[in-house]
Amino acid sequence: MITLLGKPGCHLCDDARAVIERVARDLDVPWEERDITRSERDTELYWEQIPVTLINGVQHDFWRVDEQRLRDAVRALRSSL
């Protein structure tokens, strides 16, 4: 599962969403988006880093999503299961 942590009006989040949607579709993995402004804890933890990408709940990236790096991480995780 890929999770995108972001907030409304964040242009980097829009860019990250496009990459994550493409990778999730191509690799047939689920993904979700979480608005950090709906949680005090998320806001406190991630405000300076958004967009943040999590893979199975573990932070993978922040600020920008490198498509190849994300693909490689998802593939590596799948092969280890």
C-alpha positions in Angstrom: 0.0 0.0 0.0 1.3 3.4 -1.0 0.1 6.4 1.0 0.5 10.0 0.0 0.4 12.5 2.9 -0.3 16.0 1.7 -2.7 19.0 2.1 -5.0 20.9 -0.2 -3.4 23.5 -2.4 0.0 21.9 -2.4 1.4 21.8 -5.9 4.1 19.3 -5.0 1.4 17.1 -3.7 -0.3 17.3 -7.1 2.9 16.2 -8.8 3.4 13.4 -6.3 -0.2 12.2 -6.8 0.3 11.9 -10.5 3.5 9.8 -10.0 1.9 7.6 -7.3 -1.2 7.0 -9.4 0.9 5.9 -12.4 3.1 3.6 -10.3 0.2 2.1 -8.4 -1.7 1.4 -11.6 1.3 -0.1 -13.4 2.3 -2.3 -10.5 -1.3 -3.1 -9.4 -0.9 -1.9 -5.8 -3.4 0.0 -3.8 -2.8 3.6 -2.8 -4.5 6.2 -0.6 -4.2 9.9 0.1 -4.3 11.4 3.6 -4.8 15.1 4.3 -2.4 16.0 7.1 -4.6 19.0 8.1 -7.2 16.5 9.4 -4.9 15.2 12.1 -2.9 17.2 14.6 -0.4 14.4 14.8 0.1 14.2 11.0 0.4 18.0 10.8 3.0 18.1 13.6 5.0 15.3 12.1 4.9 16.1 8.4 4.1 19.8 7.9 7.6 20.7 6.7 8.0 17.6 4.6 4.9 17.2 2.4 4.3 15.5 0.2 5.4 12.4 2.1 5.2 9.0 0.6 4.8 5.9 2.8 5.0 2.3 1.7 3.1 0.0 4.0 3.2 2.7 6.7 7.0 3.3 6.5 8.2 6.7 5.2 9.8 6.3 1.8 10.2 9.8 0.5 9.3 13.4 1.0 9.1 16.7 -1.0 9.4 15.0 -4.4 8.6 11.5 -5.5 11.2 9.9 -7.8 9.1 7.5 -9.9 11.9 4.9 -10.5 12.9 4.9 -6.9 9.2 4.3 -5.9 8.8 1.5 -8.5 12.0 -0.2 -7.2 10.9 0.0 -3.6 7.5 -1.4 -4.3 8.9 -4.2 -6.4 11.6 -5.0 -3.7 8.9 -5.2 -1.1 6.7 -7.4 -3.2 9.6 -9.8 -3.9 10.4 -10.1 -0.2 6.9 -11.2 0.8 
